[in-house]
Amino acid sequence: MTDLEKDVIDIIAKVSKKDPSELGLATRMAEDLMLKSMSRIELAALLDSKFGTTTSNFEIRMPKTVEEVIKLVQDKL
């Protein structure tokens, strides 16, 4: 696991109030973590703060899995 993947997983775990060890690349954002729109906005803000990116409310709603969130961040770097 890369540092970027670990950092993204740690942030997702914080927002979803889960232990990072419970999350995998295939973990689903809505079904498994119950992240609704307000949680996703919080997630976008934390990711942007950590990585110096800008993620719109529309963009953060698109990823279905942890792996897709990681890809979103990678594409912005």
ZAMARLUM-990181 format. One line per field, with one value per residue (C-alpha): residue number from 0; z, y negated, x. Coordinates in Angstrom, 2 decimals. Layout:
% residues N
n = (NUM:...) $
z = (Z:...) $
y = (Y:...) $
x = (X:...) $
***
This chain:
% residues 77
n = (0:1:2:3:4:5:6:7:8:9:10:11:12:13:14:15:16:17:18:19:20:21:22:23:24:25:26:27:28:29:30:31:32:33:34:35:36:37:38:39:40:41:42:43:44:45:46:47:48:49:50:51:52:53:54:55:56:57:58:59:60:61:62:63:64:65:66:67:68:69:70:71:72:73:74:75:76) $
z = (0.00:-0.95:1.42:-0.64:-0.35:3.40:3.86:1.86:3.76:7.08:6.09:4.90:8.17:10.17:8.33:8.51:12.15:11.31:12.04:8.95:9.19:8.45:5.06:1.85:-1.73:-2.53:0.49:-0.81:0.24:0.50:1.20:3.56:5.16:4.98:3.75:2.77:1.05:4.13:5.03:1.47:1.60:4.83:3.11:0.15:2.51:4.44:1.25:-0.26:2.94:3.07:-0.61:-1.68:-4.25:-5.08:-5.19:-6.03:-4.28:-7.58:-7.96:-4.45:-5.04:-7.98:-6.35:-5.31:-3.56:-1.52:-4.57:-6.68:-4.07:-4.18:-8.00:-7.78:-5.54:-7.73:-10.83:-9.13:-8.09) $
y = (0.00:-3.42:-6.38:-8.07:-5.03:-4.85:-8.58:-8.40:-5.32:-7.01:-10.04:-7.89:-5.93:-9.17:-10.44:-7.07:-6.52:-3.15:-1.67:-1.91:1.85:2.42:0.71:2.31:1.08:2.68:1.16:-0.65:-4.25:-4.23:-0.61:0.36:-2.97:-4.71:-7.95:-10.37:-13.72:-15.71:-13.10:-13.16:-16.95:-16.56:-13.89:-16.19:-19.01:-16.75:-15.28:-18.75:-19.99:-17.01:-16.93:-20.56:-19.63:-21.06:-18.59:-19.71:-18.41:-16.77:-14.99:-13.52:-11.91:-9.86:-7.32:-4.12:-2.44:-3.36:-2.50:-5.02:-7.75:-6.99:-7.23:-10.57:-11.97:-10.53:-12.10:-15.52:-15.38) $
x = (0.00:1.35:1.47:-1.25:-3.55:-2.93:-3.61:-6.86:-8.02:-7.21:-9.30:-12.22:-12.02:-12.14:-15.22:-17.00:-15.97:-14.40:-11.01:-8.76:-8.12:-11.83:-11.51:-10.35:-10.12:-13.48:-15.27:-18.34:-18.85:-22.65:-23.55:-20.72:-19.78:-23.17:-21.59:-24.34:-23.90:-22.85:-20.23:-18.93:-18.60:-16.60:-14.50:-13.79:-12.75:-10.36:-8.87:-8.42:-6.78:-4.40:-3.43:-3.86:-6.50:-9.92:-12.80:-16.33:-19.43:-20.39:-17.01:-17.01:-20.41:-19.11:-16.75:-18.53:-15.58:-12.50:-10.37:-12.32:-11.75:-8.01:-8.11:-9.96:-7.22:-4.43:-5.96:-5.94:-2.27) $
***
